[in-house]
């Protein structure tokens, strides 16, 4: 498994992708895996609902490290 470690200030954070969340590695329990799947589904559902209702969606650009709002017409507005 090729986990990445990211340095955030004085902390080291281990980055684990969805494909790495296997029970065989002992990373998470069965209940935690199910809860994670449900949380991901809930977020996707909320984003889809916001898109249908033409509401802006808050997102984060990792490259620029800035938060922005994405509108239904595709335009974006960075948050200060």
DSSP file (Angstrom, degrees, kcal/mol; ACC not computed):
  #  RESIDUE AA STRUCTURE BP1 BP2  ACC     N-H-->O    O-->H-N    N-H-->O    O-->H-N    TCO  KAPPA ALPHA  PHI   PSI    X-CA   Y-CA   Z-CA
    1    1 A X              0   0    0      0, 0.0     2,-0.9     0, 0.0    19,-0.0   0.000 360.0 360.0 360.0 131.1    0.0    0.0    0.0
    2    2 A X        +     0   0    0      2,-0.0     2,-0.2     0, 0.0    18,-0.0  -0.663 360.0 175.8-106.7  76.4    1.5    3.4   -1.0
    3    3 A X        -     0   0    0     -2,-0.9     2,-0.3    13,-0.1    13,-0.2  -0.543  20.6-138.3 -79.0 146.9    0.1    5.8    1.5
    4    4 A X  E     -A   15   0A   0     11,-1.3    11,-3.7    -2,-0.2     2,-0.5  -0.794   4.6-147.1-104.7 148.4    1.4    9.4    1.3
    5    5 A X  E     -A   14   0A   0     -2,-0.3     2,-0.4     9,-0.2     9,-0.2  -0.973  13.3-162.6-115.6 126.2    2.3   11.5    4.3
    6    6 A X  E     -A   13   0A   0      7,-3.2     7,-3.1    -2,-0.5     2,-0.6  -0.904  14.2-135.5-111.1 134.8    1.6   15.3    4.0
    7    7 A X  E     +A   12   0A   0     -2,-0.4     2,-0.5     5,-0.2     5,-0.2  -0.795  22.7 179.6 -89.8 119.7    3.3   17.8    6.3
    8    8 A X  E >   -A   11   0A   0      3,-2.9     3,-2.3    -2,-0.6     2,-0.3  -0.924  64.3 -56.7-121.9 102.5    0.8   20.4    7.5
    9    9 A X  T 3  S-     0   0    0     -2,-0.5     0, 0.0     1,-0.3     0, 0.0  -0.501 120.6 -20.0  62.9-122.6    2.6   22.9    9.8
   10   10 A X  T 3  S+     0   0    0     -2,-0.3     2,-0.3    -3,-0.1    -1,-0.3   0.427 123.3  90.9 -94.5  -0.6    4.2   20.8   12.5
   11   11 A X  E <   -A    8   0A   0     -3,-2.3    -3,-2.9     2,-0.0     2,-0.5  -0.716  64.1-146.3-100.3 146.9    1.9   17.8   11.9
   12   12 A X  E     -A    7   0A   0     -2,-0.3     2,-0.5    -5,-0.2    -5,-0.2  -0.956  18.2-164.3-106.5 126.1    2.3   14.8    9.6
   13   13 A X  E     -A    6   0A   0     -7,-3.1    -7,-3.2    -2,-0.5     2,-0.6  -0.946  14.1-137.7-116.4 128.3   -1.0   13.6    8.1
   14   14 A X  E     -A    5   0A   0     -2,-0.5     2,-0.5    -9,-0.2    -9,-0.2  -0.741  17.7-147.2 -85.3 122.1   -1.3   10.2    6.5
   15   15 A X  E     -A    4   0A   0    -11,-3.7   -11,-1.3    -2,-0.6     2,-0.5  -0.802  16.7-174.9 -93.9 123.8   -3.3   10.4    3.3
   16   16 A X        -     0   0    0     -2,-0.5     2,-0.1   -13,-0.2   -13,-0.1  -0.980  12.8-146.0-122.5 123.1   -5.4    7.3    2.6
   17   17 A X    >   -     0   0    0     -2,-0.5     3,-1.2     1,-0.1     4,-0.5  -0.371  30.4-105.3 -81.5 165.6   -7.4    6.9   -0.6
   18   18 A X  G >  S+     0   0    0      1,-0.3     3,-1.2     2,-0.2    -1,-0.1   0.861 121.8  57.4 -58.2 -35.9  -10.7    5.1   -0.9
   19   19 A X  G 3  S+     0   0    0      1,-0.3    -1,-0.3     3,-0.0    -3,-0.0   0.731 102.1  56.6 -69.2 -19.8   -9.0    2.2   -2.6
   20   20 A X  G <  S+     0   0    0     -3,-1.2     2,-2.3     1,-0.2    -1,-0.3   0.552  78.6  98.2 -85.9  -8.1   -6.7    1.9    0.4
   21   21 A X    <   +     0   0    0     -3,-1.2     2,-0.4    -4,-0.5    -1,-0.2  -0.406  52.4 149.1 -82.7  66.5   -9.5    1.4    2.8
   22   22 A X    > > -     0   0    0     -2,-2.3     5,-1.0     1,-0.1     3,-0.6  -0.775  51.0-139.8-101.1 145.1   -9.4   -2.3    3.0
   23   23 A X  G > 5S+     0   0    0     -2,-0.4     3,-1.4     1,-0.2    -1,-0.1   0.772  99.1  69.7 -71.0 -25.2  -10.4   -4.3    6.0
   24   24 A X  G 3 5S+     0   0    0      1,-0.3    -1,-0.2     2,-0.1    -3,-0.0   0.808  95.4  53.6 -64.4 -28.8   -7.4   -6.6    5.4
   25   25 A X  G < 5S-     0   0    0     -3,-0.6    -1,-0.3    -5,-0.1    -2,-0.2   0.551 108.6-126.0 -83.1  -6.7   -5.0   -3.9    6.3
   26   26 A X  T < 5S+     0   0    0     -3,-1.4    -3,-0.2    -4,-0.2    -2,-0.1   0.729  70.5 129.8  71.7  21.1   -6.7   -3.4    9.6
   27   27 A X  S   <S+     0   0    0     -5,-1.0     2,-0.3     1,-0.2    -4,-0.1   0.921  73.6   5.3 -75.4 -43.2   -7.2    0.4    8.9
   28   28 A X  S    S-     0   0    0     -6,-0.4    -1,-0.2     3,-0.0    -2,-0.2  -0.950  75.6-111.8-140.0 159.3  -10.9    0.6    9.7
   29   29 A X     >  -     0   0    0     -2,-0.3     4,-2.2    -3,-0.1     5,-0.2  -0.319  36.3-104.2 -82.8 170.5  -13.6   -1.7   11.0
   30   30 A X  H  > S+     0   0    0      1,-0.2     4,-2.1     2,-0.2     5,-0.2   0.905 123.1  50.6 -60.2 -43.4  -16.6   -3.0    9.0
   31   31 A X  H  > S+     0   0    0      1,-0.2     4,-2.4     2,-0.2    -1,-0.2   0.905 110.1  49.3 -63.9 -41.5  -18.9   -0.4   10.7
   32   32 A X  H  > S+     0   0    0      2,-0.2     4,-2.5     1,-0.2    -1,-0.2   0.890 109.6  52.0 -65.1 -38.9  -16.5    2.4    9.9
   33   33 A X  H  X S+     0   0    0     -4,-2.2     4,-2.1     2,-0.2    -2,-0.2   0.910 111.2  47.2 -63.5 -42.4  -16.2    1.4    6.3
   34   34 A X  H  X S+     0   0    0     -4,-2.1     4,-2.2     2,-0.2    -2,-0.2   0.902 111.8  50.4 -65.7 -41.6  -20.0    1.3    6.0
   35   35 A X  H  X S+     0   0    0     -4,-2.4     4,-2.4     1,-0.2    -2,-0.2   0.899 109.4  51.5 -63.6 -40.7  -20.3    4.7    7.7
   36   36 A X  H  X S+     0   0    0     -4,-2.5     4,-2.4     2,-0.2    -1,-0.2   0.913 109.0  50.5 -62.2 -42.9  -17.7    6.2    5.3
   37   37 A X  H  X S+     0   0    0     -4,-2.1     4,-2.2     1,-0.2    -2,-0.2   0.909 112.0  47.6 -61.3 -42.3  -19.7    4.9    2.3
   38   38 A X  H  X S+     0   0    0     -4,-2.2     4,-2.3     2,-0.2    -1,-0.2   0.883 111.0  50.9 -67.5 -38.1  -22.9    6.4    3.6
   39   39 A X  H  X S+     0   0    0     -4,-2.4     4,-2.2     2,-0.2    -2,-0.2   0.919 110.4  48.9 -65.3 -43.2  -21.2    9.7    4.3
   40   40 A X  H  X S+     0   0    0     -4,-2.4     4,-2.4     1,-0.2    -2,-0.2   0.916 112.1  49.3 -61.5 -43.3  -19.7    9.9    0.8
   41   41 A X  H  X S+     0   0    0     -4,-2.2     4,-2.2     1,-0.2    -2,-0.2   0.884 109.7  51.8 -63.8 -39.1  -23.1    9.1   -0.7
   42   42 A X  H  X S+     0   0    0     -4,-2.3     4,-2.3     2,-0.2    -1,-0.2   0.901 110.4  47.8 -65.3 -41.2  -24.8   11.8    1.4
   43   43 A X  H  X S+     0   0    0     -4,-2.2     4,-2.5     2,-0.2     5,-0.2   0.929 111.9  49.5 -66.3 -44.8  -22.3   14.4    0.2
   44   44 A X  H  X S+     0   0    0     -4,-2.4     4,-2.4     1,-0.2    -2,-0.2   0.902 111.6  49.9 -59.9 -40.6  -22.7   13.4   -3.4
   45   45 A X  H  X S+     0   0    0     -4,-2.2     4,-2.4     2,-0.2    -1,-0.2   0.904 110.4  49.3 -64.5 -42.5  -26.5   13.6   -3.0
   46   46 A X  H  X S+     0   0    0     -4,-2.3     4,-2.2     2,-0.2    -2,-0.2   0.895 112.1  48.1 -65.6 -40.0  -26.3   17.1   -1.4
   47   47 A X  H  X S+     0   0    0     -4,-2.5     4,-2.2     2,-0.2    -2,-0.2   0.920 112.0  49.6 -65.8 -43.2  -24.0   18.3   -4.2
   48   48 A X  H  X S+     0   0    0     -4,-2.4     4,-2.2    -5,-0.2    -2,-0.2   0.909 110.9  49.6 -61.8 -42.7  -26.4   16.9   -6.8
   49   49 A X  H  X S+     0   0    0     -4,-2.4     4,-2.1     1,-0.2    -1,-0.2   0.907 110.0  50.9 -63.1 -42.1  -29.4   18.5   -5.2
   50   50 A X  H  <>S+     0   0    0     -4,-2.2     5,-3.0     1,-0.2    -1,-0.2   0.890 109.9  50.6 -63.3 -38.9  -27.6   21.9   -5.0
   51   51 A X  H ><5S+     0   0    0     -4,-2.2     3,-1.2     1,-0.2    -1,-0.2   0.911 110.4  48.8 -65.1 -41.9  -26.8   21.6   -8.7
   52   52 A X  H 3<5S+     0   0    0     -4,-2.2    -2,-0.2     1,-0.3    -1,-0.2   0.876 112.3  48.6 -64.3 -37.6  -30.4   20.8   -9.6
   53   53 A X  T 3<5S-     0   0    0     -4,-2.1    -1,-0.3    -5,-0.2    -2,-0.2   0.315 113.6-118.7 -85.8   8.6  -31.6   23.8   -7.5
   54   54 A X  T < 5 +     0   0    0     -3,-1.2     2,-0.3     1,-0.2    -3,-0.2   0.848  63.1 148.4  56.3  38.1  -29.1   26.1   -9.2
   55   55 A X      < -     0   0    0     -5,-3.0    -1,-0.2    -6,-0.1    -2,-0.1  -0.768  52.5-103.5 -99.1 148.3  -27.4   26.8   -5.9
   56   56 A X        -     0   0    0     -2,-0.3     2,-0.5    15,-0.1    15,-0.2  -0.374  30.4-140.3 -69.5 150.6  -23.6   27.5   -5.7
   57   57 A X  E     -B   70   0B   0     13,-2.4    13,-2.6    -2,-0.1     2,-0.4  -0.951  10.6-131.3-115.2 127.6  -21.4   24.8   -4.4
   58   58 A X  E     +B   69   0B   0     -2,-0.5     2,-0.3    11,-0.2    11,-0.2  -0.629  37.3 167.5 -77.5 130.5  -18.4   25.5   -2.1
   59   59 A X  E     -B   68   0B   0      9,-3.0     9,-2.5    -2,-0.4     2,-0.4  -0.852  28.5-131.7-136.5 171.9  -15.2   23.9   -3.3
   60   60 A X  E     -B   67   0B   0     -2,-0.3     2,-0.7     7,-0.2     7,-0.2  -0.996   9.6-144.6-133.0 128.4  -11.5   24.0   -2.5
   61   61 A X  E  >> -B   66   0B   0      5,-2.8     4,-1.7    -2,-0.4     5,-1.1  -0.827   8.8-165.3 -92.8 111.8   -8.7   24.4   -5.1
   62   62 A X  T  45S+     0   0    0     -2,-0.7    -1,-0.2     1,-0.2     5,-0.0   0.867  85.6  54.3 -66.1 -36.9   -5.7   22.4   -3.8
   63   63 A X  T  45S+     0   0    0      1,-0.2    -1,-0.2     3,-0.1    -2,-0.0   0.933 121.9  27.2 -65.4 -46.3   -3.3   24.0   -6.3
   64   64 A X  T  45S-     0   0    0      2,-0.2    -1,-0.2     0, 0.0    -2,-0.2   0.594  99.6-134.4 -90.6 -11.4   -4.1   27.6   -5.3
   65   65 A X  T  <5 +     0   0    0     -4,-1.7     2,-0.4     1,-0.2    -3,-0.2   0.897  62.1 127.3  56.0  45.2   -5.1   26.6   -1.8
   66   66 A X  E   < -B   61   0B   0     -5,-1.1    -5,-2.8     2,-0.0     2,-0.2  -0.978  57.7-128.8-131.5 144.6   -8.2   28.8   -2.0
   67   67 A X  E     +B   60   0B   0     -2,-0.4    12,-2.7    12,-0.4     2,-0.3  -0.625  33.6 174.5 -85.2 149.0  -11.9   28.2   -1.4
   68   68 A X  E     -BC  59  78B   0     -9,-2.5    -9,-3.0    10,-0.3     2,-0.5  -0.978  30.9-120.1-150.4 162.9  -14.4   29.2   -4.1
   69   69 A X  E     -BC  58  77B   0      8,-2.6     8,-2.1    -2,-0.3     2,-0.6  -0.913  21.4-154.0-104.8 132.2  -18.0   29.0   -5.0
   70   70 A X  E     -BC  57  76B   0    -13,-2.6   -13,-2.4    -2,-0.5     6,-0.2  -0.935  14.0-152.8-107.6 121.9  -19.0   27.2   -8.2
   71   71 A X    >   -     0   0    0      4,-3.0     3,-2.1    -2,-0.6   -15,-0.1  -0.462  28.8-104.9 -92.8 165.2  -22.2   28.4   -9.8
   72   72 A X  T 3  S+     0   0    0      1,-0.3    -1,-0.1   -18,-0.2   -17,-0.1   0.776 119.4  58.4 -60.7 -28.7  -24.6   26.5  -12.0
   73   73 A X  T 3  S-     0   0    0    -19,-0.1    -1,-0.3     2,-0.1     3,-0.1   0.442 121.6-105.8 -81.9   2.0  -23.5   28.4  -15.1
   74   74 A X  S <  S+     0   0    0     -3,-2.1    -2,-0.1     1,-0.3     2,-0.1   0.317  77.7 132.7  93.4  -8.0  -19.9   27.2  -14.5
   75   75 A X        -     0   0    0     -5,-0.1    -4,-3.0     1,-0.0     2,-0.3  -0.409  41.5-150.8 -75.3 154.2  -18.6   30.5  -13.2
   76   76 A X  E     -C   70   0B   0     -6,-0.2     2,-0.4    -3,-0.1    -6,-0.2  -0.939  10.6-162.7-127.4 150.5  -16.5   30.5  -10.0
   77   77 A X  E     -C   69   0B   0     -8,-2.1    -8,-2.6    -2,-0.3     2,-0.1  -0.971  20.1-135.6-133.5 116.3  -15.9   33.2   -7.4
   78   78 A X  E     -C   68   0B   0     -2,-0.4     2,-0.4   -10,-0.2   -10,-0.3  -0.445  18.6-129.4 -72.8 144.4  -13.0   32.9   -5.0
   79   79 A X              0   0    0    -12,-2.7   -12,-0.4    -2,-0.1    -1,-0.1  -0.789 360.0 360.0 -96.5 134.2  -13.7   33.5   -1.4
   80   80 A X              0   0    0     -2,-0.4    -1,-0.1   -14,-0.1   -12,-0.0   0.456 360.0 360.0 -81.7 360.0  -11.4   36.0    0.5
